[in-house]
Amino acid sequence: MPSVSVDENIQKIASAIEQYTKEILRLEGSLRMFQEFKASGLETIELPHEPRPEKLEPVAEEENEEGEVKET
């Protein structure tokens, strides 16, 4: 018969609540910061440069015995 550990579930739930609480506090801080920017009259924030897209490394190709190309 399947069973569930009560203590284990209590720990998992408490840990999840702690993580979500930290994330909510971080988001509230970001929200307050942008609200203060707006209250100070700031409408846009100029960034020093455009974010660079991540470069993808080329995939090496090899031929198998049948002459088919496979990516490695």
C-alpha positions as CSV (number, residue, x, y, z in Angstrom):
1,M,0.0,0.0,0.0
2,P,1.4,3.5,-0.9
3,S,2.4,5.7,2.0
4,V,3.2,9.3,2.6
5,S,5.7,10.7,5.1
6,V,4.1,13.4,7.1
7,D,7.4,14.9,8.4
8,E,8.8,14.9,4.9
9,N,5.8,16.7,3.5
10,I,5.9,19.3,6.3
11,Q,9.6,20.0,5.5
12,K,9.0,20.2,1.7
13,I,6.0,22.6,2.2
14,A,7.9,24.8,4.7
15,S,10.8,25.0,2.3
16,A,8.6,25.9,-0.6
17,I,6.9,28.6,1.5
18,E,10.3,30.0,2.5
19,Q,11.5,30.1,-1.2
20,Y,8.3,31.8,-2.4
21,T,8.5,34.3,0.4
22,K,12.0,35.3,-0.6
23,E,11.0,35.7,-4.2
24,I,7.9,37.8,-3.3
25,L,10.1,40.1,-1.1
26,R,12.6,40.4,-4.0
27,L,9.8,41.3,-6.4
28,E,8.3,43.8,-3.9
29,G,11.7,45.5,-3.7
30,S,11.9,45.8,-7.5
31,L,8.4,47.1,-7.7
32,R,9.1,49.8,-5.0
33,M,12.3,50.8,-6.8
34,F,10.5,51.3,-10.1
35,Q,7.6,53.1,-8.4
36,E,10.2,55.5,-6.9
37,F,11.8,56.0,-10.3
38,K,8.3,56.9,-11.7
39,A,7.6,59.2,-8.8
40,S,10.9,61.0,-9.4
41,G,9.8,61.6,-13.0
42,L,11.9,58.9,-14.7
43,E,10.1,57.4,-17.7
44,T,12.8,55.4,-19.4
45,I,16.2,54.0,-18.3
46,E,19.0,54.2,-20.9
47,L,21.2,51.2,-21.0
48,P,24.9,51.6,-21.8
49,H,24.7,49.0,-24.7
50,E,22.3,46.5,-26.2
51,P,22.4,43.1,-24.6
52,R,24.4,40.8,-26.7
53,P,22.7,37.6,-27.9
54,E,24.3,34.4,-26.7
55,K,26.6,32.9,-29.2
56,L,25.9,29.3,-30.1
57,E,28.9,27.2,-30.8
58,P,28.9,25.4,-34.1
59,V,28.0,21.7,-34.0
60,A,30.7,19.4,-35.4
61,E,29.5,16.9,-38.0
62,E,30.8,13.4,-38.5
63,E,30.0,10.7,-41.0
64,N,29.2,7.2,-39.8
65,E,30.0,4.0,-41.6
66,E,26.9,4.4,-43.9
67,G,28.0,7.8,-45.0
68,E,25.2,9.5,-43.0
69,V,26.1,12.8,-41.3
70,K,25.6,12.9,-37.5
71,E,26.0,15.8,-35.2
72,T,28.4,15.5,-32.2
